Amino acid sequence: MKIEKFKVEEWFNEYESKAKYDLADTCIDSISLKELLNLAEIDDIGEILDKKLNYGDIQGSLRLKTAVSSLYLNQNPENITLTHGAIGANQLVFLSLVEPEDEVISILPAYQQHYSIPESIGAEVKRLFLKPENNWLPDIEELKSLITPKTKLISLINPNNPTGAVIEDSLMKDIISVSGGAYILADEVYRGIVREERFNTTSIADLYERGISTSSLSKGFSLAGLRVGWVCANKNIIDEINHQRQYNTISVSQIDDYFASIALENKDKIFERNLPKVKQGYKILSDWINTEPHISCVLPSGGTTAFLQYDMKVSSYELCKKLLSDTGVLFLPGETLELDGFLRLGYCNDADKLQTGLSIFSDWLKQVS
Ligand SMILES: Cc1ncc(COP(=O)(O)O)c(C=O)c1O
């Protein structure tokens, strides 16, 4: 199966290790196992040390699926299947549900899986681009105009990466009402990471019978190294996904399953640790935007990223490469997300690095513009 190059991941492979101030990372200050066990007040992990490392429960332990289902309103362990990260979850959804004769509507800018995988399957992918003048939210009339009887699936990210826009429940219900019965895949890897409680949303799996939620521990839980993700949807959809899943997953590592269960069982403590970091990063970002004449931004409501628009006549790839080689500051070029003239900033990782990196960037902008 031929597939486009994954531009975001290629950028990170090439440049992340060269950065002194990595302002592109989307995780919230990752957690070590020691910190996780301290937060969870666990001092004895004998049960995992004694466990024989066979495949374990093929679809993931009941303990972990129960913990995942607690993130939803009306979902049970049978509505969950565990995957290798959200990246594995999204891939499985597309491979399970989309056929070459289908149409898919993908809402961009987005993580590239959401359009390149269905394209690689041979489906017709219609790209609906969000616009800053609409606060990066989908326009319902535009969406409606793209839907046909062949629309199999609508895919979106909520909160959005890179813009941080949040589709609140009322707008999501409008999307559902014009969907014509298509599946809606909501990549909810950033759900719960919000700067104010009013931006918290209900999962698509709890709003819509054909809604499919994918998520993981990478972002809000600061545990990307565990490589645990999941799909949550109605039982029929999960059965179809499990059929496909036999071919590329078998099971999630028992070690990851164990620590992931601990993390989810202590989700409130992890969010208590993380939300102040999100708010602190947001404050640094918004104060900086107010004083930086070359950058504009629709400030994010959720997630860990912001999409910065710059006023220079240079491509985002060129700008990011030159900035990195001159200063060591790393952003993600908007072109990797199909929108030139923008840079993606991850603002929740390390507050000191963010503050220093943004001020170095401002000095650089003064010199070059
Ligand atoms: C929107 C989105 N979906 C999925 C992923 C993949 O996440 P994971 O580390 O859980 O595989 C990312 C990673 O950046 C992402 O931003």
The ligand as an SDF file (V2000), in Angstrom:
LIG
                    3D

 16 16  0  0  0  0  0  0  0  0999 V2000
   -4.0670   14.4560   16.9410 C   0  0  0  0  0  0  0  0  0  0  0  0
   -3.1140   13.3360   17.2300 C   0  0  0  0  0  0  0  0  0  0  0  0
   -3.5390   12.0840   17.1000 N   0  0  0  0  0  0  0  0  0  0  0  0
   -2.7240   11.0520   17.3500 C   0  0  0  0  0  0  0  0  0  0  0  0
   -1.4160   11.2500   17.7360 C   0  0  0  0  0  0  0  0  0  0  0  0
   -0.5560   10.0560   18.0480 C   0  0  0  0  0  0  0  0  0  0  0  0
   -0.5340    9.9030   19.4320 O   0  0  0  0  0  0  0  0  0  0  0  0
    0.0470    8.6260   20.1800 P   0  0  0  0  0  0  0  0  0  0  0  0
    1.3510    9.0400   20.7770 O   0  0  0  0  0  0  0  0  0  0  0  0
   -0.9510    8.3090   21.2220 O   0  0  0  0  0  0  0  0  0  0  0  0
    0.1910    7.5210   19.2020 O   0  0  0  0  0  0  0  0  0  0  0  0
   -0.9230   12.5380   17.8610 C   0  0  0  0  0  0  0  0  0  0  0  0
    0.4830   12.7890   18.2190 C   0  0  0  0  0  0  0  0  0  0  0  0
    0.9930   13.8660   18.1740 O   0  0  0  0  0  0  0  0  0  0  0  0
   -1.7990   13.6150   17.6230 C   0  0  0  0  0  0  0  0  0  0  0  0
   -1.4100   14.8870   17.7550 O   0  0  0  0  0  0  0  0  0  0  0  0
  1  2  1  0
  2  3  1  0
  2 15  2  0
  3  4  2  0
  4  5  1  0
  5  6  1  0
  5 12  2  0
  6  7  1  0
  7  8  1  0
  8  9  2  0
  8 10  1  0
  8 11  1  0
 12 13  1  0
 12 15  1  0
 13 14  2  0
 15 16  1  0
M  END
$$$$
